[in-house]
Amino acid sequence: MRLLIVGTLDGQLGAASQIAMERGAKVTHAPDIDTALNILRTRGADLLMVEISLDIPGLIPSLRAEHFSIPVVACGIGTDPKIAAAAIRGGAKEYIPLPPDAELIAAVLEAVAEDSQQFIYRDPVMKNVAALAEQVAPSEASILITGESGTGKEVMAHFVHQKSRRAGKPFVAVNCAAIPENLLESELFGHEKGAFTGAVARRIGKFEEADGGTLLLDEISEMDVRLQAKLLRAIQERQIDRVGGSKPVNVNIRIIATSNRNLQESVKAGEFREDLFFRLNVVNLRVPPLRERPADVQALADHFAKKYAEVNHVPMRKISDDALRMLKAHTWPGNVRELENTMHRSVLLAHGDEIGIGAILLPDGSGHLTGIAPASAPASNGSADHGDAGADGDAAGGSLVGKTVAEVERDLIIDTLKHCLGNRTHAANILGISIRTLRNKLNQYHSEGVNVPQPGDGSRAY
């Protein structure tokens, strides 16, 4: 964990720094935001802890403009809820009051380091894949991780890194599908000041940022063929050329790539270089879809139920037997990502002592909801559903039956946004979706005449 602390706060941040280092973080200090941005350009970081008096609302757009995907945590003296709310509205992920509490600092570091990267499996099929991953992890071989979208390929990449000899070094990921083609080269290899319009300073790329550690090239199949040639050279020669640079830079990294497409078919179609495919595919780890590892459904469902109960500060509920049968019977075309979102919704919709079938929303092909137990319908064992009995069942059935998935999704998104005082980043994290997906949804709702909370409001129209 590389922590960049920005500001001074009369020495209080020094105490936070000491706690973080005791918890295993590598800490760098910057007195102001400009210095922090220069450090990010030259060294990178995994988390920013920023003094509340600095310009956090101005920092967030600067990070986005330079494609830094780094969570920001605000900190300040005191526990005034208005201060915390202002920090969240400004774009911070969390607010930490100072003087620092050791357990709170540890929890934030752990949340950033772990977040969605826990590798949870119980099924024998997945155990075989994990065993192979652990066997090859200590080597220096490049690894290609394949599998359907949402199966957990990035989680597998983290697992390989953690089991490798490079575990104490950086793990840097770049999503080749999410970055525009004209910017991906600079993102990977860095650039010199003035190399192109907008290159206001020298910036290291992901290759240099990952030096000594592991570089994950996520969705490598989406990379343009012309850039693939430069990537191949970088992997072969362990050297990269910054955009606009005059001399090569040596790098020492281990490459892991992922793809949800059949790269051999892409090679045949002329969309992917064969020599690059062979260079990446020294070892292939195929992450099976969730439908091929049914024992993992319950393990993951239990994990997500606990996780999102804690995140949303609601009671932890056991998943009922009927609900588990429903979860195991579903084919999960969206795999673990779909299961995670389903369990997040169920945690918010559940009533009583259990998560019952009335809280499990599974879309079928027609777009209507399946798995919704009407209030008057008996459960499969002849009695009311365990998780939504009596009045709670009436509430669940009455509020959901007759609504489409789109309507339930819209209500959940709007309610979550209100809860976050209109903060898009915070709401997207709670919902388990990307900020881009959330913005697209909000633009759609706005065009349909729906009132969408503004940042800092939680109630006014978008």
Backbone torsions as a table, in degrees:
resi	resn	phi	psi	omega
1	MET	NA	118.4	177.8
2	ARG	-101.4	110.6	-176.5
3	LEU	-105.2	127.2	175.2
4	LEU	-109.9	115.1	-179.9
5	ILE	-99.7	128.3	-174.0
6	VAL	-117.7	119.7	-179.6
7	GLY	116.1	-174.4	-178.6
8	THR	-130.1	-52.3	-179.1
9	LEU	51.0	49.0	173.9
10	ASP	51.8	39.7	175.6
11	GLY	89.5	-11.4	-178.8
12	GLN	-64.5	-34.7	178.6
13	LEU	-70.1	-25.9	174.8
14	GLY	-64.3	-38.9	177.0
15	ALA	-65.7	-40.2	177.0
16	ALA	-63.6	-38.8	178.3
17	SER	-61.6	-43.5	-179.7
18	GLN	-62.4	-42.1	178.5
19	ILE	-62.7	-44.6	-178.8
20	ALA	-61.8	-42.1	179.3
21	MET	-65.2	-37.0	176.5
22	GLU	-64.0	-25.1	178.8
23	ARG	-91.6	8.1	173.9
24	GLY	98.1	2.6	-179.7
25	ALA	-80.5	148.8	172.2
26	LYS	-98.2	114.6	-168.2
27	VAL	-106.4	135.6	172.3
28	THR	-124.4	143.6	-178.8
29	HIS	-110.1	146.1	172.9
30	ALA	-138.0	131.6	-178.0
31	PRO	-73.6	-23.5	-176.8
32	ASP	-149.2	175.1	-173.8
33	ILE	-69.3	-39.4	179.7
34	ASP	-60.6	-43.5	177.7
35	THR	-64.1	-38.8	179.1
36	ALA	-61.8	-42.2	179.6
37	LEU	-64.9	-37.9	177.0
38	ASN	-64.4	-38.4	177.7
39	ILE	-65.6	-41.5	177.9
40	LEU	-61.8	-39.3	-179.5
41	ARG	-67.2	-28.6	-173.7
42	THR	-105.3	-22.4	-176.2
43	ARG	-129.3	-30.0	-175.1
44	GLY	82.1	171.5	178.0
45	ALA	-166.3	160.7	178.1
46	ASP	-102.3	-20.9	-176.8
47	LEU	-154.2	137.6	173.9
48	LEU	-107.5	129.1	172.3
49	MET	-113.7	112.3	-167.3
50	VAL	-118.7	134.2	176.0
51	GLU	-60.3	133.3	-172.5
52	ILE	-62.1	-27.6	-177.9
53	SER	-74.8	-13.8	177.9
54	LEU	-79.7	170.8	-172.3
55	ASP	-82.6	75.9	179.1
56	ILE	-65.1	-43.4	177.4
57	PRO	-59.4	-27.9	176.7
58	GLY	-83.6	-28.1	-179.7
59	LEU	-68.8	-42.8	-175.0
60	ILE	-57.6	-49.5	177.2
61	PRO	-61.8	-33.8	178.2
62	SER	-64.0	-39.9	177.9
63	LEU	-64.4	-43.5	-179.3
64	ARG	-65.3	-40.3	-177.6
65	ALA	-61.7	-31.4	179.8
66	GLU	-101.9	12.7	174.3
67	HIS	60.9	38.4	172.5
68	PHE	-91.1	112.5	178.8
69	SER	-97.0	78.2	-173.6
70	ILE	-128.0	127.3	176.6
71	PRO	-67.6	144.0	179.9
72	VAL	-115.4	128.3	175.5
73	VAL	-113.8	126.1	178.1
74	ALA	-88.3	151.8	176.4
75	CYS	-146.2	147.4	-179.3
76	GLY	-165.5	164.8	-178.2
77	ILE	-77.9	129.2	178.9
78	GLY	102.6	168.4	-177.0
79	THR	-123.9	27.0	179.1
80	ASP	-59.9	120.5	-179.3
81	PRO	-60.8	-27.1	177.9
82	LYS	-66.4	-36.2	178.3
83	ILE	-66.2	-44.4	179.6
84	ALA	-62.5	-43.1	-179.5
85	ALA	-63.4	-39.7	179.1
86	ALA	-63.7	-37.5	179.0
87	ALA	-65.2	-43.6	179.6
88	ILE	-65.3	-41.9	178.3
89	ARG	-62.2	-31.9	179.8
90	GLY	-73.6	-10.7	178.1
91	GLY	115.9	-0.5	178.9
92	ALA	-71.6	148.7	-179.7
93	LYS	-77.8	-38.1	180.0
94	GLU	-146.2	171.1	174.3
95	TYR	-128.4	129.2	179.2
96	ILE	-114.4	120.1	177.2
97	PRO	-76.1	147.6	177.1
98	LEU	-115.5	150.6	5.2
99	PRO	-59.9	150.0	-172.0
100	PRO	-73.1	143.2	173.7
101	ASP	-100.1	127.7	-174.3
102	ALA	-58.5	-42.5	-177.5
103	GLU	-69.0	-34.9	179.0
104	LEU	-68.0	-45.3	176.7
105	ILE	-58.3	-44.9	-179.4
106	ALA	-61.8	-40.7	-178.3
107	ALA	-65.3	-40.5	179.6
108	VAL	-65.9	-45.1	179.1
109	LEU	-61.9	-41.9	-179.8
110	GLU	-65.6	-40.2	-179.0
111	ALA	-64.2	-40.5	-179.6
112	VAL	-70.5	-41.7	-178.4
113	ALA	-69.3	-37.6	-174.4
114	GLU	-92.8	-53.1	179.8
115	ASP	34.1	-111.9	-177.0
116	SER	-102.4	22.4	-171.9
117	GLN	-103.0	11.5	177.2
118	GLN	-68.1	130.6	-178.2
119	PHE	-97.7	101.3	-175.0
120	ILE	-116.4	124.8	178.9
121	TYR	-155.1	150.8	177.2
122	ARG	-135.6	-22.1	-173.7
123	ASP	-72.3	140.2	178.8
124	PRO	-56.8	-35.3	178.5
125	VAL	-60.6	-45.0	-179.4
126	MET	-72.1	-30.9	177.5
127	LYS	-62.3	-36.9	178.5
128	ASN	-65.6	-41.3	178.6
129	VAL	-65.4	-43.0	180.0
130	ALA	-63.8	-37.3	179.2
131	ALA	-64.4	-42.3	177.6
132	LEU	-65.0	-42.1	179.0
133	ALA	-60.1	-43.3	-179.6
134	GLU	-67.8	-31.9	-179.7
135	GLN	-68.3	-41.1	-175.6
136	VAL	-91.5	-11.8	-175.5
137	ALA	-57.4	-41.9	-177.6
138	PRO	-69.2	-12.3	-179.7
139	SER	-77.1	175.5	175.9
140	GLU	-101.8	8.2	-175.6
141	ALA	-67.1	142.1	171.2
142	SER	-68.9	146.2	-176.7
143	ILE	-127.7	133.9	174.1
144	LEU	-108.4	118.7	179.9
145	ILE	-103.0	121.3	-177.3
146	THR	-118.7	159.9	179.5
147	GLY	155.0	165.7	-179.7
148	GLU	-64.9	162.5	177.1
149	SER	-61.1	133.7	176.2
150	GLY	87.2	5.9	-177.4
151	THR	-80.5	-18.2	-179.7
152	GLY	107.0	35.8	-178.2
153	LYS	-66.2	-39.3	179.3
154	GLU	-68.7	-35.0	175.8
155	VAL	-62.4	-41.1	176.8
156	MET	-62.6	-39.7	178.3
157	ALA	-62.3	-42.0	175.6
158	HIS	-60.5	-40.8	-179.4
159	PHE	-61.4	-44.9	178.9
160	VAL	-61.3	-44.8	-180.0
161	HIS	-61.0	-44.3	-178.3
162	GLN	-65.0	-26.3	-180.0
163	LYS	-94.1	-0.5	-176.5
164	SER	-91.5	174.7	176.4
165	ARG	-75.8	-6.8	-179.5
166	ARG	-100.3	13.0	-172.4
167	ALA	-57.5	-31.5	-178.8
168	GLY	-83.9	-0.9	-179.1
169	LYS	-103.3	174.9	-175.0
170	PRO	-63.9	145.6	166.4
171	PHE	-114.2	113.4	-175.1
172	VAL	-119.3	128.6	-178.5
173	ALA	-116.0	140.7	174.0
174	VAL	-133.4	127.5	-179.4
175	ASN	-90.0	105.8	-175.7
176	CYS	-66.2	-21.6	-179.0
177	ALA	-86.1	-20.4	-173.3
178	ALA	-92.6	-13.3	-176.0
179	ILE	-105.5	129.9	179.2
180	PRO	-53.9	145.3	-175.5
181	GLU	-53.8	-40.3	-176.3
182	ASN	-73.3	-11.3	179.7
183	LEU	-107.3	-15.4	-173.3
184	LEU	-64.8	-38.0	180.0
185	GLU	-60.6	-45.3	178.2
186	SER	-64.8	-37.6	179.9
187	GLU	-63.2	-39.9	-178.2
188	LEU	-77.9	-46.5	-169.4
189	PHE	-107.0	-8.0	-179.2
190	GLY	82.1	178.0	179.4
191	HIS	-152.2	159.8	174.7
192	GLU	-92.5	157.3	177.7
193	LYS	-58.1	130.9	178.2
194	GLY	80.8	7.2	-178.7
195	ALA	-64.1	-29.3	177.6
196	PHE	-159.3	170.3	179.7
197	THR	-59.6	125.3	-179.2
198	GLY	99.0	-9.4	178.0
199	ALA	-83.5	81.5	-172.0
200	VAL	-79.5	-14.8	180.0
201	ALA	-158.5	161.3	174.0
202	ARG	-62.9	139.6	176.7
203	ARG	-139.5	132.4	175.9
204	ILE	-75.1	152.5	178.0
205	GLY	-95.7	-176.6	-176.9
206	LYS	-65.0	-31.2	177.4
207	PHE	-60.8	-47.9	-179.8
208	GLU	-70.2	-36.1	179.8
209	GLU	-63.6	-32.7	-178.4
210	ALA	-89.7	5.0	-174.6
211	ASP	-51.7	127.2	-177.5
212	GLY	90.2	-14.8	-176.0
213	GLY	-120.6	-139.3	-174.1
214	THR	-120.7	135.2	174.7
215	LEU	-111.6	120.7	176.8
216	LEU	-97.4	119.8	174.6
217	LEU	-100.2	93.7	-174.6
218	ASP	-79.3	134.8	-178.0
219	GLU	54.1	54.4	-178.5
220	ILE	-60.3	-25.2	-178.1
221	SER	-64.0	-18.9	-177.9
222	GLU	-87.0	-0.3	-178.2
223	MET	-77.3	138.2	178.9
224	ASP	-62.2	143.0	-176.7
225	VAL	-57.9	-37.5	-179.0
226	ARG	-63.7	-38.1	179.1
227	LEU	-74.8	-26.3	177.9
228	GLN	-59.1	-35.1	179.6
229	ALA	-63.7	-42.6	178.9
230	LYS	-68.8	-36.0	177.1
231	LEU	-64.0	-43.2	179.5
232	LEU	-58.8	-44.7	178.9
233	ARG	-62.0	-41.9	-179.6
234	ALA	-62.7	-39.8	-179.6
235	ILE	-70.0	-41.5	-177.6
236	GLN	-69.8	-44.8	-172.6
237	GLU	-97.5	-6.0	-177.4
238	ARG	55.1	37.8	176.8
239	GLN	-139.4	146.1	176.6
240	ILE	-130.0	157.9	175.3
241	ASP	-117.0	119.2	174.4
242	ARG	-64.1	148.6	175.7
243	VAL	-62.4	123.6	-178.0
244	GLY	84.0	1.9	-178.4
245	GLY	-83.0	161.5	-177.4
246	SER	-111.1	-9.5	179.4
247	LYS	-145.2	150.0	-177.9
248	PRO	-72.5	158.0	179.3
249	VAL	-120.8	127.6	179.3
250	ASN	-76.3	139.1	177.5
251	VAL	-134.9	148.9	178.4
252	ASN	-126.2	96.4	-176.0
253	ILE	-137.5	162.1	171.3
254	ARG	-110.1	130.9	-176.1
255	ILE	-97.3	129.3	167.6
256	ILE	-123.3	131.6	178.7
257	ALA	-122.9	151.9	176.1
258	THR	-127.5	154.6	175.3
259	SER	-156.2	139.8	173.2
260	ASN	-100.6	6.7	176.0
261	ARG	-110.4	160.9	176.4
262	ASN	-80.2	103.3	-175.1
263	LEU	-67.8	-28.0	177.1
264	GLN	-64.5	-38.3	175.5
265	GLU	-67.6	-36.8	177.9
266	SER	-65.6	-35.3	176.6
267	VAL	-63.7	-46.2	-179.8
268	LYS	-62.3	-33.4	-178.7
269	ALA	-82.7	-1.7	-179.6
270	GLY	76.9	16.2	-178.2
271	GLU	-96.1	-11.4	-179.2
272	PHE	-143.6	135.8	-176.9
273	ARG	-67.6	131.7	-179.4
274	GLU	-65.9	-40.8	-178.7
275	ASP	-65.4	-35.4	176.4
276	LEU	-69.2	-39.6	177.4
277	PHE	-57.5	-47.0	-180.0
278	PHE	-65.4	-34.2	180.0
279	ARG	-68.4	-36.3	-178.8
280	LEU	-82.0	-33.2	-170.2
281	ASN	-93.3	43.0	174.7
282	VAL	-63.1	-44.6	173.8
283	VAL	-128.7	133.5	177.0
284	ASN	-110.3	127.1	174.1
285	LEU	-113.8	113.7	177.8
286	ARG	-96.2	118.3	177.2
287	VAL	-88.3	113.3	-174.8
288	PRO	-69.5	150.4	175.9
289	PRO	-65.2	160.4	-175.0
290	LEU	-61.6	-31.3	-179.6
291	ARG	-66.5	-18.1	178.3
292	GLU	-93.3	-1.6	179.4
293	ARG	-137.3	69.0	-173.2
294	PRO	-59.8	-29.7	-179.0
295	ALA	-66.2	-21.7	179.3
296	ASP	-77.2	-20.6	-177.3
297	VAL	-60.0	-48.6	-179.1
298	GLN	-66.4	-42.9	-179.0
299	ALA	-60.7	-44.9	-179.8
300	LEU	-70.8	-39.0	178.9
301	ALA	-62.0	-44.0	177.3
302	ASP	-61.3	-42.0	180.0
303	HIS	-63.0	-46.5	-178.1
304	PHE	-69.5	-34.3	177.8
305	ALA	-61.9	-43.5	179.0
306	LYS	-68.1	-44.9	-177.7
307	LYS	-59.1	-48.6	-173.8
308	TYR	-82.1	-17.6	169.4
309	ALA	-66.9	-40.8	178.7
310	GLU	-69.5	-43.1	-178.4
311	VAL	-61.5	-41.3	-175.2
312	ASN	-96.6	4.3	176.8
313	HIS	55.8	47.7	175.6
314	VAL	-119.7	162.0	-177.9
315	PRO	-60.9	142.2	175.0
316	MET	-75.3	124.1	-177.9
317	ARG	-119.9	141.8	174.1
318	LYS	-74.3	146.4	176.4
319	ILE	-81.1	127.3	-176.9
320	SER	-68.2	160.3	-179.8
321	ASP	-60.7	-42.1	179.1
322	ASP	-62.9	-41.2	179.9
323	ALA	-66.4	-38.3	178.2
324	LEU	-63.9	-41.4	177.8
325	ARG	-60.9	-39.7	178.8
326	MET	-65.2	-43.4	-180.0
327	LEU	-62.4	-41.5	-177.7
328	LYS	-72.3	-24.8	-179.3
329	ALA	-81.3	-17.7	-178.2
330	HIS	-75.2	147.2	-177.2
331	THR	-86.2	-12.6	175.6
332	TRP	51.3	65.7	176.6
333	PRO	-61.4	-26.0	176.6
334	GLY	-91.9	1.7	175.5
335	ASN	58.2	-141.7	-172.3
336	VAL	-62.9	-36.2	180.0
337	ARG	-62.0	-41.1	178.1
338	GLU	-66.6	-42.0	178.7
339	LEU	-62.8	-41.5	179.9
340	GLU	-61.3	-47.0	179.5
341	ASN	-64.9	-36.6	177.8
342	THR	-63.3	-44.0	-179.6
343	MET	-69.6	-34.2	177.0
344	HIS	-61.4	-45.5	177.4
345	ARG	-61.9	-42.7	-175.7
346	SER	-64.0	-35.6	177.9
347	VAL	-62.2	-39.3	-178.8
348	LEU	-76.3	-27.8	-174.7
349	LEU	-96.2	-12.7	-173.4
350	ALA	-70.8	152.1	175.2
351	HIS	-131.3	164.3	176.0
352	GLY	74.2	-154.4	-173.9
353	ASP	-91.2	-12.4	-175.9
354	GLU	-133.3	162.9	168.2
355	ILE	-88.8	105.7	-176.4
356	GLY	-96.3	179.4	-178.0
357	ILE	-64.8	-23.4	178.1
358	GLY	-66.3	-17.7	-179.8
359	ALA	-100.3	-5.0	-178.5
360	ILE	-95.8	113.3	-178.5
361	LEU	-106.5	113.6	-179.9
362	LEU	-121.0	114.9	179.8
363	PRO	-72.5	135.6	173.6
364	ASP	-98.3	-175.9	-174.1
365	GLY	-62.5	-27.9	-177.6
366	SER	-85.1	-6.1	179.1
367	GLY	90.8	-0.3	176.0
368	HIS	-87.5	167.8	-177.7
369	LEU	-87.4	138.3	170.8
370	THR	-116.2	159.3	179.4
371	GLY	83.1	11.6	177.8
372	ILE	-97.3	117.4	-179.7
373	ALA	-87.6	111.7	177.2
374	PRO	-57.0	153.4	-174.3
375	ALA	-59.3	-33.2	-176.5
376	SER	-91.2	-6.9	-176.1
377	ALA	-82.8	136.3	177.2
378	PRO	-73.9	153.4	175.1
379	ALA	-75.1	174.3	-172.2
380	SER	-66.2	-22.4	-179.4
381	ASN	-94.1	10.0	177.8
382	GLY	90.7	-3.1	178.5
383	SER	-121.8	175.2	-179.8
384	ALA	-63.8	150.6	179.7
385	ASP	-57.3	136.1	-173.5
386	HIS	-58.4	-39.3	-173.5
387	GLY	-87.3	-12.6	-173.5
388	ASP	-138.4	45.6	-175.7
389	ALA	-73.9	154.7	172.0
390	GLY	57.7	-130.9	-176.3
391	ALA	-61.8	-35.3	179.5
392	ASP	-64.1	-37.7	177.5
393	GLY	-64.5	-40.3	177.6
394	ASP	-60.8	-41.1	-178.4
395	ALA	-64.8	-44.7	-177.9
396	ALA	-66.2	-46.9	-177.9
397	GLY	-66.1	-45.2	-176.2
398	GLY	-64.8	-30.6	-176.2
399	SER	-87.7	-17.0	-172.9
400	LEU	-114.8	-37.7	-176.5
401	VAL	-61.7	133.2	-179.8
402	GLY	95.7	-12.6	177.2
403	LYS	-91.4	150.0	174.9
404	THR	-84.8	166.5	176.2
405	VAL	-58.3	-41.3	-178.5
406	ALA	-60.6	-38.9	-179.6
407	GLU	-69.3	-42.8	178.2
408	VAL	-64.6	-42.3	179.1
409	GLU	-61.5	-43.9	-180.0
410	ARG	-60.9	-46.5	-179.2
411	ASP	-61.6	-40.8	-179.4
412	LEU	-65.0	-43.1	-179.9
413	ILE	-64.5	-46.6	-178.6
414	ILE	-64.0	-43.4	179.9
415	ASP	-63.9	-40.5	179.2
416	THR	-65.6	-39.6	179.1
417	LEU	-64.5	-39.4	176.2
418	LYS	-63.0	-41.5	179.0
419	HIS	-60.0	-32.6	-178.2
420	CYS	-94.4	15.8	179.3
421	LEU	56.4	34.0	176.6
422	GLY	83.1	1.0	-178.1
423	ASN	-73.2	113.1	-175.0
424	ARG	-64.8	-44.1	-176.5
425	THR	-63.4	-45.2	-179.2
426	HIS	-64.3	-42.2	-179.9
427	ALA	-64.4	-41.8	179.7
428	ALA	-61.9	-39.5	178.3
429	ASN	-64.0	-42.1	179.3
430	ILE	-65.7	-40.9	-177.5
431	LEU	-75.9	-17.1	-179.6
432	GLY	76.4	29.6	178.8
433	ILE	-125.9	166.0	179.0
434	SER	-75.9	156.8	178.6
435	ILE	-63.8	-32.8	178.3
436	ARG	-65.0	-44.2	178.0
437	THR	-60.8	-43.3	180.0
438	LEU	-62.0	-44.8	-179.4
439	ARG	-63.3	-40.1	177.6
440	ASN	-61.6	-42.3	178.0
441	LYS	-62.2	-44.3	-177.4
442	LEU	-66.4	-38.5	175.8
443	ASN	-61.8	-39.9	178.4
444	GLN	-63.7	-45.9	-178.7
445	TYR	-63.6	-40.8	-179.9
446	HIS	-61.2	-42.1	179.8
447	SER	-66.7	-23.1	178.9
448	GLU	-89.3	2.3	177.2
449	GLY	87.4	13.8	179.7
450	VAL	-83.7	137.7	176.3
451	ASN	-73.0	120.5	-178.9
452	VAL	-114.4	126.0	-178.3
453	PRO	-59.8	139.4	173.7
454	GLN	-84.0	157.1	171.2
455	PRO	-56.2	127.8	178.9
456	GLY	89.0	-0.1	-177.3
457	ASP	-116.6	-61.3	-178.7
458	GLY	85.1	-4.5	179.9
459	SER	-142.3	-29.8	-175.4
460	ARG	-71.7	164.5	-178.9
461	ALA	-70.4	154.4	-179.6
462	TYR	-66.3	NA	NA
